[in-house]
Amino acid sequence: MEAGIELMELGVSTLLFSSHHIVDAVREIARLGHRRIELFCELAGLDVDTVEDATVRRLSDLAEEFRLNYSIHPPLVNTAALDEGERAVAIHKYRAALALSGRLGIRDMVIHSGHRPCRQVNAEQSRALARGILRAVGETATNAGVRLLLENTGWHEHAILDTPDDLLELAESACPPDTGLLLDTGHAVLQHFDVGECARMWLPRLAQVHAHDNNGEFDDHLPLGEGVIDWSSLIGALAGAGWDGVFMLELGACTDAAGRLAESLDLVAKYAGARCEAPGMRTGNA
């Protein structure tokens, strides 16, 4: 490997085993040799309001046994909600996920840019709504020592981002200074953005990629190479820039999950060459 080239870190989301209890999903991924794991709070056992102490202990034990490094994806809420009750719920869920992060020693939490709550609210108005929740959650995250990862969300008639620049503006105007950008490849396609160009525009603030494919119509979370995304362009841009963030495989549940995951990893290796970490090599925060 060329001296001085930084390495991207590979990770796997528990979305791949979304029919499992969260503990079983983590164990399956760890047994496949992966050490960077995203905990998705929509899985059984990880409801942020009712998660049991025993589940937290089991996740902590797995982290110690396999030397795992967790990040967390909160429940699916709309950061740009219009209704005051829905906004209060969104803030509560994000703050509850931050509290859970503290119990598990997690230092990275995904937060969505939001989506238009209705046709009567345009994208610019929706971004203004999102700023209020981002600021409220950002203050809590700073106090908790957790870095936010702002993800591009909202597409088709629910689009909140007119251009990739809008995600940068949201981060700079409403989020803590250490907030990283999270490029969701499937969402970018549905937003009619060029995935490789997003990566280039968002460097060096890009902290993580949610990698999955689709056919340009729905958020299918397909394995890499089964949709329309130009992975050569994206991975080449990241590797060429010496990017050392987290390349998180966020594949949906499927038959032969281990085999489909391996195929996606082979595609990453094909285009990244020596510039990505093999599963299990790194344990530090990205």
Secondary structure, 3 states (H helix, E strand, C coil): CCCCCCCEEEEEEHHHHCCCEHHHHHHHHHHCCCCEEEEECCCECCCCCCCCHHHHHHHHHHHHHHCCEEEEECCCCCCCCCCHHHHHHHHHHHHHHHHHHHHHCCCEEEEECCCCCCCCCCHHHHHHHHHHHHHHHHHHHHHHCCEEEEECCCCHHHCCCCCCHHHHHHHHHHCCCCCEEEEEHHHHHHCCCCHHHHHHHHCCCEEEEEECECCCCCCCCECCCCCCCCHHHHHHHHHHCCCCCEEEECCCCCCCHHHHHHHHHHHHHHHHCCCECCCCCCCCCC
